[in-house]
Amino acid sequence: MLVAGLIAVLSACGGGGGSSADSNSGNGGDSGSTPPVTPTGPVVAAIAASRVSGTAPLAVQFDATGTTTTLGLDTFRQLNYSFNFGDDRGLTWAVSGLPKNTETDGPIAAHVFDVAGSYIVQVTATDPVSGNQSSAKVTVTVNSPDSIYSGTQTVCVSGAGHYTGCPTGAAKTTSLPTGTGWNGKRVLLARGESFGDISIQDGNAGVQVGSFGSGALPMVSSVGIGSERPQTANFATDITVMDLAVANEVTQSLGKQVLLYRLDLTSASDNHGIYTGGMSYWAQSDPYRVVPTSAFYYAQQIFLVENKVTGSFNDAGYNFFGDGSQFAMLGNVMGVSKYHTARFTKLRKAIVAHNELKGINPAGIYHSLKLHSGGLTPYTDAYVDDAWYSEQVVVSHNLFGNAADTNQWTVAICPENDSSAEGIQNVLVQSNTFVRNASTSLDLALGGRSLTYRNNTANGGAILEDQGHTGALPASWVGPYYSD
């Protein structure tokens, strides 16, 4: 069934509706890829890394959408992809139980390298019908944070003046850095203590924030990465925030290469959530803007990995809300919010995998996962407007829904409402588990073109297909849909 309708795909999608290659425009990071090769078979694999070097923990996205074939197949959905990250330490994802060292299904994958070393990452692309396959490799070099942040490049912070467990030679202080004081530093907060807001403004790069000592995670009031009203085009870049408890929200507005890792947002505060991207006001409407729009670019290489988020019915937000290109949401557990558990307003070249998104909200009309877009404009890295469509997204091995929620639709991958002309194409929804509640009428709502769902399971019934909220879409943006 997947092979059938290929001609319809090419006709409806206009050959894909945009380039599948990254257009870095100077902002995409130090990407790496395999060199061009002379085809020797019907399938020729390709792999590109969002970056090929950096400091542990290093988050990297891998993109095999450049794979080609002479078999007349849609390489995004009709080939099987298997990634091996060369980092087998016996670790598994808590939600799916699958190994962290491998990723299967679609041509987009991501991995966090926790240990310094050199890693050979391989993707194998296989035609499941003929068995023809091809592999490609890329090497990723990961540096030790103890080396990169040696001596006073590491700063230990303890309001109580307790520094047991602080690395030898590190600077010691009782207060958090301010301004550009974060730049090029590893800032470690004392476990068991509470701190104010972490504010890593523009002008900072190469920053790690974590913890030292023993006991409970350090509690911070909030985390902010990037300036809401930037005063410089040197946006916050290469930022890792990890192993903290956060009382309120985490925000990231501009910049790239951001890893939010093992953060705990499960305290009793009503103002909870992780928010990324979403810069249209500051780019267009801010009367006090000093940075020209030509300097803006969309959030890129954003990684949310193994965070825990629990909001409440009283706050005015989401467990996650945002957009971006080269995005990875891996191994997170989220589930109580006023609105959608996770909402992507626009998404390109992304993987959403191994998460538990419960979808518990008070109204019963929101979703565990909602993915829509800004419109029908192709994506460019440089900021133009917010009207670009979502494409090349893999949604796999997640646990969606909860018996305690009251949602009627569990997952919606479609325009946000019937009056929105928001394009979505080339999304693969595979190997997920949908948990139904007493009000569930639809596990998965689809509205777009070249959308594929397969190998999903539901507790209590079959997966249902619906062309959700397609009323304002041009006919060329509606279907085909594929299942097996």
ABEGO torsion letter per residue (X at the ends): XAABGAAAAAAAAGGGGEBABBBAGGAAEBBBBBBBBBBABABBBBBBBABABEBOBBBBBBBAAABBBAAGBBAAAABBBBBBAGBBAGBBBAAAGBBAABBBGBABBBBBBABBEBBBBBBBBBBAAAGBBBBBBBBBBBBBAAAABBEAABBBBBAAGBABGBBBGBBBBABBBBEAAABGBBBBBBBGBBBBBBBBBBGBBGBBBBBBEBEBBBBBABBBBEBABBABABBBBGBBBBGBBBABBBBBABEBGBBBBGBBBABABABBEBBBEGAAAAAAABAABABBAAABBBBBGBBBBGBBBBBBAABABBABBEBEBGBBBBGBBBABBABBABBBABBBGBBBBGBBBAGBBAAGABBABBBBBAEABBBBABBABAABBBBGBBBBGBBBEBAABABABABBBBBABAABBBBBBGBBBBGBBBBBBAABABABBBBEBGBBBBGBBBBGEBBBBBBBGAAABBAAABOBBBBX
